[in-house]
Amino acid sequence: MSVLTQTHSRPVPQAASVTPPPTAARAPRQVPAVWLALLATPVAASANSPVLILPDMAGSLGIRTATATWLVTVFAWAMAVGTPLMAALLRRRGLGTTLKLSAALVVAGTAVLAAAPWLPLAMAGRAAQAAGGAGLVTAAMSLAGSVRRMGVITAGFGTLGAVGPLLGSAVAGTASWRVSLAVGAVALLALPAVLRRADLSAPRGSTPFDGRGAALLVLTATALVLIPRYPLPAVAAALATAVPLALHIRAHPTGFVPMALLRTRAFVLSAALACTFATSYFTLLFTVPQLLGERTDWSAATIGTGQLVTLLVGSALSMALAAASARMSRPRVLTILLTVGALAPLTAALTPWAPLLLLVATLAVFTTSAGQATLMVYATKAAPDAQRPTGIGLFNLCYQLGGAFGPAIAAAVALGG
């Protein structure tokens, strides 16, 4: 028996030693952060590219410039509502389906926008671009895995968001405004590398899709996004949809908006801070140039260049904090974010020296970019594993709402001044 035991005991370790290599060969490799940044960040340039070319867009479509701003609003709306929907798709169908659908939406939206002769059709193209971009952002952030890698993505958002207006203007001057709105398609260059390295399989045992919860959340987010244009009706609509949404969440705690996430203090606090920082950033992004124009004799080109430089500096600093945050305690990171975040609007309101307003742009983009990187990781780590894609979607929804609120507050400040 001892001989048989020895004879049969030897192949077992050998078989075990042979089995892992094929498994290791099939295991997905970590996607380099540079590919994740390329996948996610072009949407920021696409979102901001219309800022300086609205008159050209309006003239081409035969509408007023104010009406052309609907192309900006519909993009923000589709990003806001598309993010949690794409996160739900990622949770149910996996990364492969999410990336393919997102890429198809970006391509289709860009093609429609390239040929659209009327505003409604152009708006449909922009909405498709934004929804696809939301899916690419959600996929990239789900693959980040660390604050350092998330910091590369969010710093890229700040950088491309800063250069977006000038890039859009330059491309429109060289080619066409339609081409300038297609810059988000550059993200598709990252798809082959991501598809090769990431785990594309669908998760097992997914729960049924909560269509009613998704519809109520989309309606609530839509009403919130429309507050800048139609304050009273939009607020009333938001309240009218928020109440049944809350009742639905209570009745279906594992639905589209999981109750477990809402009961997780770290998630709620992180999402609320992200919305606050984004609101402050986008408010100051539109307010600072106007204040500089009123308080200095600088030309528009000087103001634009100065703000661009300060935004790039702030984005670089945010990436540095994201990289260093792994060696810092969470209270210390939050203290830095809250302190710098408070300094930005206070400096804008109280500084007697106009050029110091450029520092405000640095502080604001630093806070929102570093905050998005660190708070995203805090929020998703606090969520149960199965709900992390949903957590990413809801967290980014809060950030996108800040992007809708900020310009409205800037307009109110301008009118008040």
Buried (B, 14 or more C-beta within 10 A) or exposed (E): EEEEEEEEEEEEEEEEEEEEEEEEEEEEEEBBBEBBBBBBBBBBBBBBBBBBBBEBBBEBBEBEEEBBBBBBBBBBBBBBBBBBBBBBBBBBBBBBBBBBBBBEBBBBBBBBBBEBEEBEBBBBBBBBBBBBBBBBBBBBBBBBBBBBBBBBBBBBBBBBBBBBBBBBBBBBEEEBBBBBBBBBBBBBEBBEBBBEBBBBEBBEEEEEBBEBBBBBBBBBBBBBBBBBEEEEEBBEBBEEBBEEBBEBBEEBEBBBBBBBBBEBEBBBBBBEBBBBBBBBBBBBBBBBBBBBBEBBEBEEEEBBEBBBBBBBBBBBBBBEBBBBBEEBEEEEBBEBBBEBBEBBBEBBEEBEEBEEBBBBBBBBBBBBBBBBBBBBBBBBBBBEEBBBBBBBBBBBBBBBBBBBBBBBBBBEBEEEE
